[in-house]
Amino acid sequence: MKRVFCLVTFLALSVAVGHVHAQAIGDPQEGLTLAQQVCSDCHAIRRGQVRSPNSRAPTFLELATAPGMTIAALSVALTTPHAGMPMFRFTTEQREDVIAYILSLR
């Protein structure tokens, strides 16, 4: 839980450097499909999953419901290297789809 708090703090601080959009972006269904292919080895990506396969990786539900979680914060997390998270080269559309899916779990 401490790692989730650190991640949330990092993401919340990153909002200051980005523009926050009021509307959701991307296609949540496409985001789920991509998450199943790319993210599910480490993260629990569905609402009913209690634990991630990698105990250090927060569940997508934890990310979605973290205080201050925004599109901008998730965008920074998916484009900035940080400990334990491999860097993926998502297109802008893919990144927006994954973000839309994560935020749809709220």
Secondary structure as UniProt FT lines:
FT   HELIX           2..14
FT   HELIX           15..17
FT   HELIX           28..38
FT   TURN            39..42
FT   TURN            47..48
FT   TURN            55..56
FT   HELIX           60..65
FT   TURN            67..68
FT   HELIX           71..79
FT   TURN            83..84
FT   HELIX           92..104
//
